[in-house]
């Protein structure tokens, strides 16, 4: 049997939200991601580099697909989750000033013991949103 190649990255990550307008305002309006598609009342999807951020209304994702729908199985989460955006270290200081200017409170802003910096905020649904240097996980400079 041949060995499988490990995945090369995360293609998509999901956060669960209460209000699609608030999610779009935060992820597109504040964070600056481009909207790929929106389907009310279920989801809004955003492009983030070579990945996609999926913002779902959890209750809507638990509804089984109809016969004429794509066969995506029901899924969803309850309560706040976490997403971390990769931001070059030299840009984090700008984010540290920009987020409060947009009315987004910073919960934490610190350097990890091995050096990388992380800034944590909350999206309108209460998800923990981190902006961190890729070297946090040894994945870049």
C-alpha positions as CSV (number, residue, x, y, z in Angstrom):
1,X,0.0,0.0,0.0
2,X,1.3,3.5,-0.8
3,X,1.4,6.2,1.8
4,X,-1.0,9.1,1.6
5,X,0.4,12.6,1.1
6,X,-0.5,14.8,4.0
7,X,-2.8,17.8,3.3
8,X,-0.9,20.9,2.3
9,X,-3.1,23.4,4.1
10,X,-6.5,24.3,5.3
11,X,-8.8,25.0,2.4
12,X,-11.7,26.4,4.5
13,X,-12.5,27.1,8.1
14,X,-15.9,27.8,9.6
15,X,-17.2,30.2,12.2
16,X,-20.8,30.1,13.4
17,X,-22.6,33.4,13.6
18,X,-26.0,34.7,14.7
19,X,-26.5,37.4,12.1
20,X,-25.2,37.4,8.5
21,X,-25.3,41.2,8.2
22,X,-23.1,41.6,11.3
23,X,-20.7,38.8,10.1
24,X,-20.4,40.5,6.7
25,X,-19.8,43.9,8.3
26,X,-17.0,42.4,10.4
27,X,-15.2,40.0,8.1
28,X,-15.6,42.1,4.9
29,X,-16.0,45.6,6.3
30,X,-13.4,45.5,9.1
31,X,-11.1,42.5,8.3
32,X,-11.2,43.3,4.6
33,X,-12.1,39.9,3.2
34,X,-13.9,39.6,-0.1
35,X,-17.4,38.1,-0.1
36,X,-17.5,35.0,-2.4
37,X,-21.1,34.2,-2.0
38,X,-24.0,34.8,0.4
39,X,-27.1,32.7,0.8
40,X,-29.7,34.1,3.2
41,X,-30.5,32.9,5.9
42,X,-27.7,30.2,5.9
43,X,-24.2,31.5,5.2
44,X,-21.8,34.1,3.8
45,X,-18.4,32.9,2.5
46,X,-15.2,35.0,2.3
47,X,-11.9,34.7,0.4
48,X,-8.8,34.9,2.6
49,X,-5.7,34.4,0.6
50,X,-5.7,30.8,-0.6
51,X,-8.3,29.8,2.0
52,X,-12.0,30.4,2.6
53,X,-13.7,31.6,5.7
54,X,-17.2,30.2,6.0
55,X,-19.6,32.0,8.3
56,X,-22.7,29.9,8.9
57,X,-25.8,30.4,11.0
58,X,-25.5,27.1,12.9
59,X,-29.3,26.3,13.1
60,X,-29.5,26.6,9.3
61,X,-26.7,24.1,8.8
62,X,-28.5,21.5,10.8
63,X,-31.3,21.3,8.3
64,X,-30.8,18.3,6.0
65,X,-30.5,19.1,2.3
66,X,-33.5,18.6,0.2
67,X,-33.6,16.2,-2.8
68,X,-32.7,19.1,-5.1
69,X,-29.8,20.3,-3.0
70,X,-26.1,19.4,-2.8
71,X,-25.7,16.5,-0.5
72,X,-23.7,18.3,2.2
73,X,-24.5,16.6,5.5
74,X,-25.9,18.7,8.4
75,X,-23.3,20.2,10.6
76,X,-22.8,23.1,12.9
77,X,-21.5,24.1,16.2
78,X,-22.8,25.8,19.3
79,X,-21.0,28.6,21.2
80,X,-18.1,30.7,20.2
81,X,-15.2,29.3,18.2
82,X,-11.8,30.5,17.2
83,X,-10.1,31.6,14.0
84,X,-6.6,33.0,13.5
85,X,-5.6,35.2,10.6
86,X,-1.9,35.1,9.5
87,X,-0.5,38.7,9.5
88,X,3.1,39.6,8.9
89,X,4.7,40.9,12.1
90,X,5.5,44.3,10.7
91,X,1.7,44.8,10.0
92,X,0.4,43.9,13.4
93,X,1.1,47.3,14.9
94,X,-1.2,48.8,12.3
95,X,-3.9,46.3,13.2
96,X,-3.5,47.1,16.9
97,X,-4.4,50.7,16.0
98,X,-7.0,50.0,13.3
99,X,-9.2,47.6,15.2
100,X,-10.0,50.0,18.1
101,X,-10.6,52.8,15.5
102,X,-13.3,50.5,14.0
103,X,-14.8,50.0,17.4
104,X,-13.4,46.5,17.9
105,X,-12.0,46.1,21.5
106,X,-8.7,44.2,21.8
107,X,-9.0,41.4,24.4
108,X,-5.3,40.6,24.4
109,X,-2.1,41.8,22.6
110,X,1.0,40.0,23.6
111,X,4.2,38.3,22.5
112,X,4.4,34.5,23.0
113,X,7.5,33.2,25.0
114,X,9.2,32.3,21.7
115,X,8.6,35.7,20.2
116,X,5.6,35.9,17.9
117,X,2.9,38.4,18.6
118,X,-0.9,37.8,18.7
119,X,-3.8,40.2,18.9
120,X,-7.2,38.8,20.0
121,X,-10.6,40.4,19.4
122,X,-14.2,39.1,19.3
123,X,-16.5,39.1,16.2
124,X,-20.1,40.1,16.6
125,X,-21.1,36.5,17.4
126,X,-18.5,36.2,20.1
127,X,-16.0,34.1,18.2
128,X,-12.4,34.6,19.2
129,X,-10.6,36.2,16.3
130,X,-6.8,36.2,16.4
131,X,-4.3,38.1,14.2
132,X,-0.9,36.4,14.6
133,X,2.5,36.2,13.0
134,X,2.9,33.0,10.9
135,X,6.1,32.2,12.9
136,X,3.7,31.5,15.9
137,X,3.7,27.9,14.5
138,X,7.0,28.1,12.7
139,X,5.4,28.7,9.4
140,X,7.2,31.8,8.2
141,X,8.8,35.0,9.2
